[in-house]
């Protein structure tokens, strides 16, 4: 078991028991997100905003969406404002 963990790029001393529960997920995984998007009319989607997850994973998912012919995929910067 680790003595420290990385939280928001800072090393923190572990003062608790850590359990990893890989079988549970609090969010949809890529196949489920693609399945949901497949129920939408691609021509009517004006923008897709990727706002969850780490930047590297967002960029990978954006590439996947582009390969599936989705357009106007946006990864907003912190504080960026959009008019809808």
N, CA, C and O atoms as a CHARMM CRD file, in Angstrom:
* protein
*
  336
    1    1 UNK  N      0.84700  -1.18900   0.00000 PROA 1      0.00000
    2    1 UNK  CA     0.00000   0.00000   0.00000 PROA 1      0.00000
    3    1 UNK  C      0.88800   1.24600   0.00000 PROA 1      0.00000
    4    1 UNK  O      1.93800   1.26200   0.64100 PROA 1      0.00000
    5    2 UNK  N      0.47300   2.27200  -0.70600 PROA 2      0.00000
    6    2 UNK  CA     1.32700   3.46200  -0.83400 PROA 2      0.00000
    7    2 UNK  C      1.38600   4.28200   0.45200 PROA 2      0.00000
    8    2 UNK  O      0.43300   4.31200   1.23200 PROA 2      0.00000
    9    3 UNK  N      2.52700   4.94900   0.65900 PROA 3      0.00000
   10    3 UNK  CA     2.67500   5.86100   1.79300 PROA 3      0.00000
   11    3 UNK  C      2.12900   7.23800   1.45600 PROA 3      0.00000
   12    3 UNK  O      1.69100   7.98300   2.33300 PROA 3      0.00000
   13    4 UNK  N      2.16300   7.57200   0.13100 PROA 4      0.00000
   14    4 UNK  CA     1.64800   8.86000  -0.33200 PROA 4      0.00000
   15    4 UNK  C      0.81200   8.63000  -1.59500 PROA 4      0.00000
   16    4 UNK  O      0.96000   7.62300  -2.28800 PROA 4      0.00000
   17    5 UNK  N     -0.06800   9.59400  -1.87000 PROA 5      0.00000
   18    5 UNK  CA    -0.83800   9.58900  -3.11200 PROA 5      0.00000
   19    5 UNK  C     -0.78900  10.98200  -3.72100 PROA 5      0.00000
   20    5 UNK  O     -0.53400  11.96700  -3.02800 PROA 5      0.00000
   21    6 UNK  N     -1.03400  11.05100  -5.01700 PROA 6      0.00000
   22    6 UNK  CA    -1.00100  12.31700  -5.74100 PROA 6      0.00000
   23    6 UNK  C     -2.42600  12.84000  -5.87800 PROA 6      0.00000
   24    6 UNK  O     -3.26200  12.19200  -6.50800 PROA 6      0.00000
   25    7 UNK  N     -2.71400  14.00000  -5.30000 PROA 7      0.00000
   26    7 UNK  CA    -4.02200  14.64300  -5.41400 PROA 7      0.00000
   27    7 UNK  C     -3.79500  16.04200  -5.95500 PROA 7      0.00000
   28    7 UNK  O     -3.14100  16.87300  -5.32400 PROA 7      0.00000
   29    8 UNK  N     -4.35500  16.28800  -7.15100 PROA 8      0.00000
   30    8 UNK  CA    -4.17900  17.58000  -7.81300 PROA 8      0.00000
   31    8 UNK  C     -2.71300  17.98800  -7.86100 PROA 8      0.00000
   32    8 UNK  O     -2.35200  19.12000  -7.53600 PROA 8      0.00000
   33    9 UNK  N     -1.86800  17.02900  -8.27800 PROA 9      0.00000
   34    9 UNK  CA    -0.43600  17.25100  -8.49000 PROA 9      0.00000
   35    9 UNK  C      0.33900  17.53900  -7.20200 PROA 9      0.00000
   36    9 UNK  O      1.45500  18.05700  -7.25300 PROA 9      0.00000
   37   10 UNK  N     -0.24400  17.20900  -6.05900 PROA 10     0.00000
   38   10 UNK  CA     0.46000  17.36900  -4.78500 PROA 10     0.00000
   39   10 UNK  C      0.50900  16.02200  -4.07100 PROA 10     0.00000
   40   10 UNK  O     -0.48900  15.30400  -4.00400 PROA 10     0.00000
   41   11 UNK  N      1.68000  15.69300  -3.54100 PROA 11     0.00000
   42   11 UNK  CA     1.81800  14.45300  -2.79100 PROA 11     0.00000
   43   11 UNK  C      1.21400  14.63000  -1.39700 PROA 11     0.00000
   44   11 UNK  O      1.54600  15.57200  -0.67800 PROA 11     0.00000
   45   12 UNK  N      0.32300  13.70600  -1.03000 PROA 12     0.00000
   46   12 UNK  CA    -0.33000  13.73600   0.27400 PROA 12     0.00000
   47   12 UNK  C     -0.03000  12.42600   0.99800 PROA 12     0.00000
   48   12 UNK  O     -0.04100  11.35000   0.40000 PROA 12     0.00000
   49   13 UNK  N      0.23600  12.54100   2.28800 PROA 13     0.00000
   50   13 UNK  CA     0.49900  11.36000   3.09900 PROA 13     0.00000
   51   13 UNK  C     -0.80000  10.58700   3.29100 PROA 13     0.00000
   52   13 UNK  O     -1.84100  11.17100   3.58900 PROA 13     0.00000
   53   14 UNK  N     -0.72900   9.27100   3.11900 PROA 14     0.00000
   54   14 UNK  CA    -1.90500   8.42000   3.29500 PROA 14     0.00000
   55   14 UNK  C     -2.11100   8.17600   4.77500 PROA 14     0.00000
   56   14 UNK  O     -1.23900   7.65800   5.47300 PROA 14     0.00000
   57   15 UNK  N     -3.29200   8.56300   5.23500 PROA 15     0.00000
   58   15 UNK  CA    -3.64600   8.33300   6.63700 PROA 15     0.00000
   59   15 UNK  C     -4.98700   7.61200   6.72800 PROA 15     0.00000
   60   15 UNK  O     -5.77800   7.83700   7.64400 PROA 15     0.00000
   61   16 UNK  N     -5.21600   6.73600   5.74800 PROA 16     0.00000
   62   16 UNK  CA    -6.46900   5.98000   5.70100 PROA 16     0.00000
   63   16 UNK  C     -6.21300   4.68200   4.95900 PROA 16     0.00000
   64   16 UNK  O     -5.18900   4.51700   4.29600 PROA 16     0.00000
   65   17 UNK  N     -7.15000   3.77300   5.07900 PROA 17     0.00000
   66   17 UNK  CA    -7.08600   2.53700   4.31200 PROA 17     0.00000
   67   17 UNK  C     -7.65800   2.81100   2.93100 PROA 17     0.00000
   68   17 UNK  O     -8.72900   3.40300   2.80100 PROA 17     0.00000
   69   18 UNK  N     -6.94400   2.38100   1.90500 PROA 18     0.00000
   70   18 UNK  CA    -7.37600   2.61600   0.53100 PROA 18     0.00000
   71   18 UNK  C     -7.91600   1.31600  -0.04700 PROA 18     0.00000
   72   18 UNK  O     -7.26500   0.27400   0.02300 PROA 18     0.00000
   73   19 UNK  N     -9.11000   1.39000  -0.61700 PROA 19     0.00000
   74   19 UNK  CA    -9.71800   0.25200  -1.31100 PROA 19     0.00000
   75   19 UNK  C     -9.96100   0.66100  -2.75400 PROA 19     0.00000
   76   19 UNK  O    -10.48900   1.74300  -3.00900 PROA 19     0.00000
   77   20 UNK  N     -9.58800  -0.17700  -3.68600 PROA 20     0.00000
   78   20 UNK  CA    -9.83900   0.07100  -5.09800 PROA 20     0.00000
   79   20 UNK  C    -11.02200  -0.79200  -5.51900 PROA 20     0.00000
   80   20 UNK  O    -11.01200  -2.01200  -5.34800 PROA 20     0.00000
   81   21 UNK  N    -12.04800  -0.13200  -6.07500 PROA 21     0.00000
   82   21 UNK  CA   -13.24600  -0.84200  -6.50300 PROA 21     0.00000
   83   21 UNK  C    -13.38900  -0.66600  -8.01100 PROA 21     0.00000
   84   21 UNK  O    -14.14400   0.19000  -8.47300 PROA 21     0.00000
   85   22 UNK  N    -12.67300  -1.46700  -8.76500 PROA 22     0.00000
   86   22 UNK  CA   -12.64200  -1.32400 -10.21600 PROA 22     0.00000
   87   22 UNK  C    -13.96400  -1.67100 -10.88800 PROA 22     0.00000
   88   22 UNK  O    -14.19800  -1.27100 -12.02900 PROA 22     0.00000
   89   23 UNK  N    -14.81400  -2.39100 -10.21400 PROA 23     0.00000
   90   23 UNK  CA   -16.05200  -2.83400 -10.85100 PROA 23     0.00000
   91   23 UNK  C    -17.13500  -1.76100 -10.85700 PROA 23     0.00000
   92   23 UNK  O    -18.17800  -1.95600 -11.48100 PROA 23     0.00000
   93   24 UNK  N    -16.92300  -0.64800 -10.19200 PROA 24     0.00000
   94   24 UNK  CA   -17.91300   0.41200 -10.14000 PROA 24     0.00000
   95   24 UNK  C    -17.39800   1.64100 -10.88300 PROA 24     0.00000
   96   24 UNK  O    -16.20200   1.93500 -10.87600 PROA 24     0.00000
   97   25 UNK  N    -18.31700   2.34600 -11.52000 PROA 25     0.00000
   98   25 UNK  CA   -17.96000   3.55800 -12.23200 PROA 25     0.00000
   99   25 UNK  C    -19.03000   4.60400 -11.98600 PROA 25     0.00000
  100   25 UNK  O    -20.22200   4.30000 -12.02500 PROA 25     0.00000
  101   26 UNK  N    -18.61000   5.83400 -11.73200 PROA 26     0.00000
  102   26 UNK  CA   -19.56200   6.91300 -11.48300 PROA 26     0.00000
  103   26 UNK  C    -19.91600   7.65200 -12.76400 PROA 26     0.00000
  104   26 UNK  O    -20.69500   8.60500 -12.73200 PROA 26     0.00000
  105   27 UNK  N    -19.36200   7.23200 -13.87400 PROA 27     0.00000
  106   27 UNK  CA   -19.61900   7.91000 -15.14200 PROA 27     0.00000
  107   27 UNK  C    -19.66400   6.90100 -16.28400 PROA 27     0.00000
  108   27 UNK  O    -19.20100   5.76900 -16.14400 PROA 27     0.00000
  109   28 UNK  N    -20.20800   7.30800 -17.38000 PROA 28     0.00000
  110   28 UNK  CA   -20.29000   6.43400 -18.55100 PROA 28     0.00000
  111   28 UNK  C    -18.91000   6.26500 -19.17100 PROA 28     0.00000
  112   28 UNK  O    -18.10400   7.19600 -19.19700 PROA 28     0.00000
  113   29 UNK  N    -18.66000   5.08800 -19.65700 PROA 29     0.00000
  114   29 UNK  CA   -17.40900   4.83100 -20.35900 PROA 29     0.00000
  115   29 UNK  C    -17.60000   5.12500 -21.84100 PROA 29     0.00000
  116   29 UNK  O    -18.71900   5.35400 -22.30100 PROA 29     0.00000
  117   30 UNK  N    -16.51100   5.11600 -22.57200 PROA 30     0.00000
  118   30 UNK  CA   -16.55100   5.49300 -23.98500 PROA 30     0.00000
  119   30 UNK  C    -17.60900   4.73800 -24.79000 PROA 30     0.00000
  120   30 UNK  O    -18.35800   5.37500 -25.53000 PROA 30     0.00000
  121   31 UNK  N    -17.70500   3.40600 -24.68000 PROA 31     0.00000
  122   31 UNK  CA   -18.73500   2.72300 -25.48100 PROA 31     0.00000
  123   31 UNK  C    -20.15600   3.20400 -25.16300 PROA 31     0.00000
  124   31 UNK  O    -20.98200   3.33300 -26.06700 PROA 31     0.00000
  125   32 UNK  N    -20.44100   3.46500 -23.89700 PROA 32     0.00000
  126   32 UNK  CA   -21.76400   3.95100 -23.52800 PROA 32     0.00000
  127   32 UNK  C    -22.01200   5.36000 -24.04400 PROA 32     0.00000
  128   32 UNK  O    -23.12100   5.67800 -24.47200 PROA 32     0.00000
  129   33 UNK  N    -20.99100   6.20500 -24.00600 PROA 33     0.00000
  130   33 UNK  CA   -21.13500   7.56300 -24.53400 PROA 33     0.00000
  131   33 UNK  C    -21.35200   7.53500 -26.05000 PROA 33     0.00000
  132   33 UNK  O    -22.17700   8.28200 -26.57700 PROA 33     0.00000
  133   34 UNK  N    -20.61200   6.67500 -26.74200 PROA 34     0.00000
  134   34 UNK  CA   -20.80400   6.54900 -28.18300 PROA 34     0.00000
  135   34 UNK  C    -22.19000   5.99300 -28.50700 PROA 34     0.00000
  136   34 UNK  O    -22.82800   6.42100 -29.46900 PROA 34     0.00000
  137   35 UNK  N    -22.64600   5.04700 -27.70500 PROA 35     0.00000
  138   35 UNK  CA   -23.98100   4.49400 -27.91900 PROA 35     0.00000
  139   35 UNK  C    -25.03900   5.58500 -27.73700 PROA 35     0.00000
  140   35 UNK  O    -25.96800   5.68600 -28.53700 PROA 35     0.00000
  141   36 UNK  N    -24.90100   6.40000 -26.68600 PROA 36     0.00000
  142   36 UNK  CA   -25.85600   7.48700 -26.46800 PROA 36     0.00000
  143   36 UNK  C    -25.83400   8.46100 -27.65100 PROA 36     0.00000
  144   36 UNK  O    -26.88500   8.83500 -28.17100 PROA 36     0.00000
  145   37 UNK  N    -24.64900   8.86200 -28.06400 PROA 37     0.00000
  146   37 UNK  CA   -24.54400   9.81800 -29.17400 PROA 37     0.00000
  147   37 UNK  C    -25.09900   9.24200 -30.47500 PROA 37     0.00000
  148   37 UNK  O    -25.59000   9.98600 -31.32400 PROA 37     0.00000
  149   38 UNK  N    -25.02500   7.93200 -30.63100 PROA 38     0.00000
  150   38 UNK  CA   -25.53500   7.31900 -31.86200 PROA 38     0.00000
  151   38 UNK  C    -27.05100   7.47800 -31.98800 PROA 38     0.00000
  152   38 UNK  O    -27.60300   7.30400 -33.07500 PROA 38     0.00000
  153   39 UNK  N    -27.72000   7.80500 -30.89300 PROA 39     0.00000
  154   39 UNK  CA   -29.17100   8.01100 -30.94800 PROA 39     0.00000
  155   39 UNK  C    -29.52400   9.43700 -31.36000 PROA 39     0.00000
  156   39 UNK  O    -30.69700   9.76700 -31.53300 PROA 39     0.00000
  157   40 UNK  N    -28.51400  10.27200 -31.51500 PROA 40     0.00000
  158   40 UNK  CA   -28.72700  11.66900 -31.87900 PROA 40     0.00000
  159   40 UNK  C    -28.47900  11.87200 -33.37400 PROA 40     0.00000
  160   40 UNK  O    -27.67000  11.16200 -33.97100 PROA 40     0.00000
  161   41 UNK  N    -29.15400  12.81400 -33.96300 PROA 41     0.00000
  162   41 UNK  CA   -28.95000  13.16300 -35.36400 PROA 41     0.00000
  163   41 UNK  C    -27.68100  14.01800 -35.47000 PROA 41     0.00000
  164   41 UNK  O    -27.65000  15.15000 -34.98500 PROA 41     0.00000
  165   42 UNK  N    -26.65200  13.48200 -36.09600 PROA 42     0.00000
  166   42 UNK  CA   -25.36200  14.18000 -36.18700 PROA 42     0.00000
  167   42 UNK  C    -25.49300  15.55500 -36.84500 PROA 42     0.00000
  168   42 UNK  O    -24.75200  16.48000 -36.51500 PROA 42     0.00000
  169   43 UNK  N    -26.42500  15.67900 -37.76000 PROA 43     0.00000
  170   43 UNK  CA   -26.60100  16.95400 -38.46500 PROA 43     0.00000
  171   43 UNK  C    -27.24000  18.02000 -37.57200 PROA 43     0.00000
  172   43 UNK  O    -27.07800  19.21400 -37.82300 PROA 43     0.00000
  173   44 UNK  N    -27.95300  17.60200 -36.54800 PROA 44     0.00000
  174   44 UNK  CA   -28.61800  18.56500 -35.66200 PROA 44     0.00000
  175   44 UNK  C    -27.75900  18.95200 -34.46600 PROA 44     0.00000
  176   44 UNK  O    -28.05100  19.94000 -33.79100 PROA 44     0.00000
  177   45 UNK  N    -26.70100  18.18700 -34.19200 PROA 45     0.00000
  178   45 UNK  CA   -25.81100  18.51500 -33.07800 PROA 45     0.00000
  179   45 UNK  C    -24.97600  19.73200 -33.46300 PROA 45     0.00000
  180   45 UNK  O    -24.20500  19.68500 -34.42200 PROA 45     0.00000
  181   46 UNK  N    -25.12900  20.81100 -32.72000 PROA 46     0.00000
  182   46 UNK  CA   -24.37500  22.03000 -33.04900 PROA 46     0.00000
  183   46 UNK  C    -22.97300  21.98900 -32.47600 PROA 46     0.00000
  184   46 UNK  O    -22.01600  22.37300 -33.14700 PROA 46     0.00000
  185   47 UNK  N    -22.84200  21.52800 -31.23800 PROA 47     0.00000
  186   47 UNK  CA   -21.53500  21.41100 -30.59300 PROA 47     0.00000
  187   47 UNK  C    -21.60100  20.27400 -29.58300 PROA 47     0.00000
  188   47 UNK  O    -22.65300  19.98600 -29.01300 PROA 47     0.00000
  189   48 UNK  N    -20.46300  19.64100 -29.37600 PROA 48     0.00000
  190   48 UNK  CA   -20.31300  18.65800 -28.31300 PROA 48     0.00000
  191   48 UNK  C    -19.21500  19.19100 -27.40300 PROA 48     0.00000
  192   48 UNK  O    -18.08800  19.40600 -27.84700 PROA 48     0.00000
  193   49 UNK  N    -19.53700  19.40400 -26.14300 PROA 49     0.00000
  194   49 UNK  CA   -18.57400  19.90300 -25.16500 PROA 49     0.00000
  195   49 UNK  C    -18.05400  18.74100 -24.32800 PROA 49     0.00000
  196   49 UNK  O    -18.83400  17.99900 -23.73000 PROA 49     0.00000
  197   50 UNK  N    -16.74500  18.58700 -24.29000 PROA 50     0.00000
  198   50 UNK  CA   -16.11300  17.58100 -23.43700 PROA 50     0.00000
  199   50 UNK  C    -15.58200  18.29500 -22.20400 PROA 50     0.00000
  200   50 UNK  O    -14.60200  19.03500 -22.28100 PROA 50     0.00000
  201   51 UNK  N    -16.22800  18.07200 -21.07800 PROA 51     0.00000
  202   51 UNK  CA   -15.89900  18.83700 -19.87400 PROA 51     0.00000
  203   51 UNK  C    -15.48100  17.95900 -18.70400 PROA 51     0.00000
  204   51 UNK  O    -15.19200  18.47100 -17.62200 PROA 51     0.00000
  205   52 UNK  N    -15.44400  16.66100 -18.90000 PROA 52     0.00000
  206   52 UNK  CA   -15.12400  15.76700 -17.78800 PROA 52     0.00000
  207   52 UNK  C    -13.87700  14.95900 -18.13300 PROA 52     0.00000
  208   52 UNK  O    -13.67100  14.58300 -19.28700 PROA 52     0.00000
  209   53 UNK  N    -13.06200  14.70000 -17.13900 PROA 53     0.00000
  210   53 UNK  CA   -11.87400  13.88500 -17.33400 PROA 53     0.00000
  211   53 UNK  C    -10.62600  14.71400 -17.55300 PROA 53     0.00000
  212   53 UNK  O    -10.67100  15.94100 -17.63800 PROA 53     0.00000
  213   54 UNK  N     -9.51500  14.01300 -17.64200 PROA 54     0.00000
  214   54 UNK  CA    -8.23700  14.67800 -17.83900 PROA 54     0.00000
  215   54 UNK  C     -8.07100  15.06200 -19.30800 PROA 54     0.00000
  216   54 UNK  O     -8.63300  14.41900 -20.19500 PROA 54     0.00000
  217   55 UNK  N     -7.30200  16.10700 -19.55100 PROA 55     0.00000
  218   55 UNK  CA    -7.14300  16.66000 -20.89200 PROA 55     0.00000
  219   55 UNK  C     -6.70900  15.61100 -21.90200 PROA 55     0.00000
  220   55 UNK  O     -7.26200  15.55400 -23.00000 PROA 55     0.00000
  221   56 UNK  N     -5.74200  14.78700 -21.56300 PROA 56     0.00000
  222   56 UNK  CA    -5.25300  13.76700 -22.49800 PROA 56     0.00000
  223   56 UNK  C     -6.39300  12.83200 -22.91400 PROA 56     0.00000
  224   56 UNK  O     -6.52100  12.48700 -24.08900 PROA 56     0.00000
  225   57 UNK  N     -7.20300  12.43300 -21.96100 PROA 57     0.00000
  226   57 UNK  CA    -8.32300  11.52800 -22.26600 PROA 57     0.00000
  227   57 UNK  C     -9.39300  12.24600 -23.08300 PROA 57     0.00000
  228   57 UNK  O    -10.00500  11.65000 -23.97000 PROA 57     0.00000
  229   58 UNK  N     -9.61900  13.51600 -22.78900 PROA 58     0.00000
  230   58 UNK  CA   -10.57500  14.29900 -23.57900 PROA 58     0.00000
  231   58 UNK  C    -10.12000  14.36900 -25.03700 PROA 58     0.00000
  232   58 UNK  O    -10.93000  14.20600 -25.95000 PROA 58     0.00000
  233   59 UNK  N     -8.83000  14.60800 -25.25500 PROA 59     0.00000
  234   59 UNK  CA    -8.29700  14.69800 -26.61600 PROA 59     0.00000
  235   59 UNK  C     -8.43900  13.36400 -27.34800 PROA 59     0.00000
  236   59 UNK  O     -8.75500  13.34100 -28.53800 PROA 59     0.00000
  237   60 UNK  N     -8.20800  12.25400 -26.64300 PROA 60     0.00000
  238   60 UNK  CA    -8.37600  10.93500 -27.24800 PROA 60     0.00000
  239   60 UNK  C     -9.84200  10.70800 -27.62400 PROA 60     0.00000
  240   60 UNK  O    -10.13600  10.19300 -28.70200 PROA 60     0.00000
  241   61 UNK  N    -10.75700  11.09200 -26.73500 PROA 61     0.00000
  242   61 UNK  CA   -12.18000  10.89700 -27.01100 PROA 61     0.00000
  243   61 UNK  C    -12.63000  11.80600 -28.15600 PROA 61     0.00000
  244   61 UNK  O    -13.46600  11.42000 -28.97300 PROA 61     0.00000
  245   62 UNK  N    -12.07500  13.00100 -28.20600 PROA 62     0.00000
  246   62 UNK  CA   -12.38400  13.90300 -29.32200 PROA 62     0.00000
  247   62 UNK  C    -11.97200  13.25800 -30.64500 PROA 62     0.00000
  248   62 UNK  O    -12.73100  13.30500 -31.61300 PROA 62     0.00000
  249   63 UNK  N    -10.78500  12.66000 -30.69900 PROA 63     0.00000
  250   63 UNK  CA   -10.33300  11.96400 -31.90900 PROA 63     0.00000
  251   63 UNK  C    -11.28600  10.82700 -32.27300 PROA 63     0.00000
  252   63 UNK  O    -11.59500  10.61900 -33.44700 PROA 63     0.00000
  253   64 UNK  N    -11.74700  10.09800 -31.26400 PROA 64     0.00000
  254   64 UNK  CA   -12.69900   9.00900 -31.50200 PROA 64     0.00000
  255   64 UNK  C    -13.99300   9.55400 -32.09300 PROA 64     0.00000
  256   64 UNK  O    -14.54000   8.97500 -33.03200 PROA 64     0.00000
  257   65 UNK  N    -14.48200  10.65900 -31.55100 PROA 65     0.00000
  258   65 UNK  CA   -15.71500  11.25600 -32.06700 PROA 65     0.00000
  259   65 UNK  C    -15.54500  11.70700 -33.51600 PROA 65     0.00000
  260   65 UNK  O    -16.44300  11.52600 -34.33900 PROA 65     0.00000
  261   66 UNK  N    -14.40500  12.28600 -33.81800 PROA 66     0.00000
  262   66 UNK  CA   -14.13500  12.73500 -35.19000 PROA 66     0.00000
  263   66 UNK  C    -14.13200  11.53300 -36.13600 PROA 66     0.00000
  264   66 UNK  O    -14.66500  11.61200 -37.24300 PROA 66     0.00000
  265   67 UNK  N    -13.53000  10.42100 -35.70000 PROA 67     0.00000
  266   67 UNK  CA   -13.52000   9.20700 -36.52400 PROA 67     0.00000
  267   67 UNK  C    -14.93200   8.68100 -36.76900 PROA 67     0.00000
  268   67 UNK  O    -15.18700   8.01000 -37.76900 PROA 67     0.00000
  269   68 UNK  N    -15.85200   8.99300 -35.84300 PROA 68     0.00000
  270   68 UNK  CA   -17.25600   8.58500 -35.99400 PROA 68     0.00000
  271   68 UNK  C    -18.08700   9.67900 -36.67600 PROA 68     0.00000
  272   68 UNK  O    -19.31600   9.66100 -36.60800 PROA 68     0.00000
  273   69 UNK  N    -17.42000  10.61900 -37.32400 PROA 69     0.00000
  274   69 UNK  CA   -18.04200  11.69100 -38.10600 PROA 69     0.00000
  275   69 UNK  C    -18.82900  12.70800 -37.27100 PROA 69     0.00000
  276   69 UNK  O    -19.76400  13.32600 -37.77900 PROA 69     0.00000
  277   70 UNK  N    -18.46300  12.88600 -36.00400 PROA 70     0.00000
  278   70 UNK  CA   -19.05500  13.98100 -35.22200 PROA 70     0.00000
  279   70 UNK  C    -18.21200  15.22300 -35.46900 PROA 70     0.00000
  280   70 UNK  O    -16.99900  15.13800 -35.66100 PROA 70     0.00000
  281   71 UNK  N    -18.86900  16.37700 -35.46100 PROA 71     0.00000
  282   71 UNK  CA   -18.19900  17.64000 -35.75800 PROA 71     0.00000
  283   71 UNK  C    -18.36300  18.61200 -34.59200 PROA 71     0.00000
  284   71 UNK  O    -19.16800  18.38700 -33.68900 PROA 71     0.00000
  285   72 UNK  N    -17.59900  19.67900 -34.62600 PROA 72     0.00000
  286   72 UNK  CA   -17.69400  20.76700 -33.64400 PROA 72     0.00000
  287   72 UNK  C    -17.58700  20.25900 -32.21200 PROA 72     0.00000
  288   72 UNK  O    -18.46900  20.49900 -31.38800 PROA 72     0.00000
  289   73 UNK  N    -16.50700  19.56200 -31.93200 PROA 73     0.00000
  290   73 UNK  CA   -16.24600  19.04800 -30.59800 PROA 73     0.00000
  291   73 UNK  C    -15.33800  20.03800 -29.89600 PROA 73     0.00000
  292   73 UNK  O    -14.27100  20.38200 -30.40300 PROA 73     0.00000
  293   74 UNK  N    -15.76200  20.49600 -28.72800 PROA 74     0.00000
  294   74 UNK  CA   -15.05900  21.56400 -28.01900 PROA 74     0.00000
  295   74 UNK  C    -14.59900  21.05400 -26.65700 PROA 74     0.00000
  296   74 UNK  O    -15.36500  20.42500 -25.92800 PROA 74     0.00000
  297   75 UNK  N    -13.34700  21.33000 -26.32600 PROA 75     0.00000
  298   75 UNK  CA   -12.82200  21.10200 -24.98200 PROA 75     0.00000
  299   75 UNK  C    -12.57900  22.48800 -24.39300 PROA 75     0.00000
  300   75 UNK  O    -11.54800  23.10300 -24.66400 PROA 75     0.00000
  301   76 UNK  N    -13.51800  22.98400 -23.58900 PROA 76     0.00000
  302   76 UNK  CA   -13.39300  24.35800 -23.07800 PROA 76     0.00000
  303   76 UNK  C    -12.20800  24.51800 -22.13100 PROA 76     0.00000
  304   76 UNK  O    -11.84300  23.60300 -21.39200 PROA 76     0.00000
  305   77 UNK  N    -11.62600  25.70300 -22.18100 PROA 77     0.00000
  306   77 UNK  CA   -10.59800  26.08000 -21.20900 PROA 77     0.00000
  307   77 UNK  C    -11.29500  26.59000 -19.94900 PROA 77     0.00000
  308   77 UNK  O    -12.42400  27.07600 -20.01800 PROA 77     0.00000
  309   78 UNK  N    -10.64100  26.48400 -18.82500 PROA 78     0.00000
  310   78 UNK  CA   -11.19800  26.96200 -17.56700 PROA 78     0.00000
  311   78 UNK  C    -11.59400  28.42500 -17.69900 PROA 78     0.00000
  312   78 UNK  O    -10.77900  29.26500 -18.08200 PROA 78     0.00000
  313   79 UNK  N    -12.84200  28.72300 -17.38200 PROA 79     0.00000
  314   79 UNK  CA   -13.33900  30.09700 -17.43300 PROA 79     0.00000
  315   79 UNK  C    -13.83000  30.54400 -18.79600 PROA 79     0.00000
  316   79 UNK  O    -14.34700  31.65200 -18.93900 PROA 79     0.00000
  317   80 UNK  N    -13.67100  29.68800 -19.80400 PROA 80     0.00000
  318   80 UNK  CA   -14.12100  30.06400 -21.14000 PROA 80     0.00000
  319   80 UNK  C    -15.65000  30.13700 -21.16700 PROA 80     0.00000
  320   80 UNK  O    -16.33000  29.33100 -20.53200 PROA 80     0.00000
  321   81 UNK  N    -16.17500  31.10500 -21.90500 PROA 81     0.00000
  322   81 UNK  CA   -17.61700  31.35400 -21.96800 PROA 81     0.00000
  323   81 UNK  C    -18.09800  31.11100 -23.38700 PROA 81     0.00000
  324   81 UNK  O    -17.43400  31.48200 -24.35500 PROA 81     0.00000
  325   82 UNK  N    -19.26600  30.48100 -23.49800 PROA 82     0.00000
  326   82 UNK  CA   -19.85800  30.19900 -24.79900 PROA 82     0.00000
  327   82 UNK  C    -21.28100  30.72700 -24.81800 PROA 82     0.00000
  328   82 UNK  O    -21.99300  30.64100 -23.81800 PROA 82     0.00000
  329   83 UNK  N    -21.69000  31.26700 -25.93900 PROA 83     0.00000
  330   83 UNK  CA   -23.07200  31.69000 -26.11600 PROA 83     0.00000
  331   83 UNK  C    -23.78700  30.57600 -26.85700 PROA 83     0.00000
  332   83 UNK  O    -23.35100  30.14800 -27.92600 PROA 83     0.00000
  333   84 UNK  N    -24.88800  30.10900 -26.28300 PROA 84     0.00000
  334   84 UNK  CA   -25.63500  29.01300 -26.89800 PROA 84     0.00000
  335   84 UNK  C    -26.90500  29.51100 -27.54000 PROA 84     0.00000
  336   84 UNK  O    -27.66100  28.72100 -28.10700 PROA 84     0.00000
